[in-house]
Every structure is written in structure tokens, then in C-alpha cells.
């Protein structure tokens, strides 16, 4: 996986560097209001690969939101190794299995498609189908964007990279432009595989994405 991280990290060289995000620490706000339900469906970046229970992105995002006084529970439907096609095949099953209708769905995918060099058109079509399923259920969605590494070539990136913002616009969903932005170029925030975030890395991603998720929860 080292080539994936090295290639992805080069994207940061052309971007404005942001200082490392501090850990998300719960405030003293009192949690109030009816409990909001979020489903986080994705791959190992949601599943918490290499982390202890309670340290995954969905778990830490839930803690951060509750620390802001938002009464929320997040169901973690991340599965390590899942491609966009795998997620497409199970999205209806995941949603049907929820005890109550979710107030928000987080969608994160693409990393395993990149590792396998799967056609970018296939990723785009799978994401479109997933978001269409969520549209049909009238669910609010946040799309976690992904970027292809430069070594996959300009033609690959020309299809893969724009798919996430374009489909978020098409389906009127909110977008995190690049889910891994907060950890790229920061070796202390990734595990030995040079890809998955460490505990501090997860906290940095939570801090980076929290405003978008809060905005989606508040949107009508």
C-alpha cells in the first residue's frame, strides 16, 4: 500500500497546507433533544481498521457531535475491503436493517477500487446507484470524497476525481471534498501501512469533517 500513500501524499504538495487539527474533545454541553440516527456506510476507513473498539471515525464523530450537545447515535456499517460495488450491493440491506429511519447517511468509498485499479467509470456508476437508492428513500446524505493518486494517470483521474463532487451536486447531497485531507503528508497520523489513520489521525479527520456533518444534520 506504500505506493498509494506516496502518490496520494503528492496531492498535498500542490494544495494549501493546513496546520494539524487538534484532537476533538467533548465540550461540557448538555446533550438534548430527540436522538438523531446516522448510518455510516463505507470501507475500512469507517470500519476502524487497526484501531481498538470505539476509536473508529464513526465512533469518534459521534462523541464529537454529542460533545457539541447534539443527541446522536451513529451505526457503523463500514466493512474493511469493500469496493464501491460491494457497498452498492449491500446498501439497501444495511438501511432496511436499521431499527429506525436514519436522519443522515454518510457514504465513504473508493479506496479499495483505487488499490485494485478498477475502472473509474465503474466507481462513478456505483456511487450514482448508491445515491439514487438514498434519494428514493428521501434520506439526507454526506458524500466523503476521494481522489485518485497521480500514478494512475491523468485519464483515470479525469473520470475518478470529479465523480464525487459531480454526483453530490446531481443528488443534492453535501460533500466533504477529500476525506483523507487532514492526514495526508503527516506520517504521525497514519498507521504503518501508510494509509489508514491512527487514533490522532481519526481525530484530525473528525475535526476536519465535523462542520459538514453538523450542517447536514441541521439542513431541512
Beta strands, then each sheet from edge to edge (+ up, - down):
strand 1: 32-42
strand 2: 70-78
strand 3: 104-108
strand 4: 141-144
strand 5: 174-176
sheet 1: 2+ 1+ 3+ 4+ 5+
end
